[in-house]
């Protein structure tokens, strides 16, 4: 049964909801639950909740009205990768030279953003358990 404590298979959870701030509490709750499953500390869980909220705040203003926001959580043994994406009106990725990006990077660890050919913009976060203070 020791193998059951490690996630050896790719565990992926996808949440799709209307691209409106009224639904973000659902996403924050899902983030906290999945991070807790990986035994993240309470501080790390709260950092992830805030980071997902911040990523959504970057994306929602440019979302095409009436579309969905998709959030994919990929769980590994000691990390979670979260990809938040939405179909946008202009396909512009968030600027990396903003205070919001700096906050996002400090909360999540690894952060990236990219735009697809269909103007879908994705912000990807990756946080490892116990990574605070790591080099």
N, C-alpha and C positions, 0 to 999 in steps of 0.2 A: 504494500500500500504506500510505500515511500514515494513512488512515482506520482501519486495523486496530488502531492503537495507542490509539485512543479507543473507549470503549464507547458507541456511539450508539443501540443498541437496548437496551431495558429487559432487563437480565440479572437474573434472579431464580432463586435456589436455595432450595428448601424441604427441610428436614430434619425428619423426624418420628420420634420415638423414645419408648420408655416413659418416663413421668414418674417417674423414679427416679434418684437421684444416681449410681448405678453406671454410667450411660450418658453422663454429662456429658463424659467425656474425648473421646468421638466429636465432640461439639459444639465443644469447644475446638479440636480438630484442624481441623475444617471452618472455623471462624472464622479460624484462622491461615492456612490455605491460601488462602481467598478474599481476605483482607486483603493477603496477599503478591501476589496477582494484580493488585491495584491499586497495587502498589509502595509500600505503607505501610512506614515504617521498622520496624526490629526492636522499638523501644520502643513504637511505635503498635500493632503487632501484639500485643505482650504486654498492653498496656492493654486492647485489645479482648477478648482471651481472658479476662482477669480480669473485665471488665465483663459479658460473657455469663455467666460463672460466677456472678457476684453477682446478676444478674437472675434466673437459675434458682433460686438460693438463696432469693430473695424469694418465688418462685412455688410451688416444690415442696411446702412444708409445707401449703399449702391445696389441693393438687391432689386431685381425686376419685381414689381408688385404682383402679388398673387402666386409667387413661386415658393418652393420649399427650401429650407436650410437643411443640409445633411451633415451629420456628424458621425464619423466612423472612429470607433475605439478599437485599437489592436493591443491586446494584452500579451505580454511575454512574462517570463519568470520574475523580472525585477524592474520592468519598465512598462509604460503605457505610451502609445503613439496615438494622438488625436488629430484627425483631419476634419476641419470645419470648412464646408464649401457651400457656395450659393451662386446661382446664375445672376450675373450683374448686368447693368445697363451699359457699362463701358469697358469691362475687362481689366481694369486697373488694379494692380496689386497694392496693398497698403505700403506706405512709405516706411522705410527702415530707419529714417532719420527723425522719428518723432518720439516724444516722451512715452506715448502709448506702446510703441514697439519695444522701448527699453524696459518698461515695466513687464511686458509680456515675456521678454527674454529672461528677465531675472526670476520670474515666477515659474516658468516652464522648463528652463534649461535650453534645449535646442528648439529653435523656431525657424520656420521657412514659409514662404508664400510663393504661389505660382498661379498663372492664368492659363486656362486651356483655350483651344481654338474656338470654342463656343461661348467665350466670355465668362466661363465658370471660374471663379477665383477660389482658391483653397489656401487656408492658413493651416500649417501643420505644426503641432507641438509634440515634443517628446520629453518625458520626464522619467528619470530613473529613481528608484527608491533609494533614499539615503545619499542622494547626490549633493546635498547642500554642503558647501565648503570644499567640494571636490575640485581638483585642479582641472 
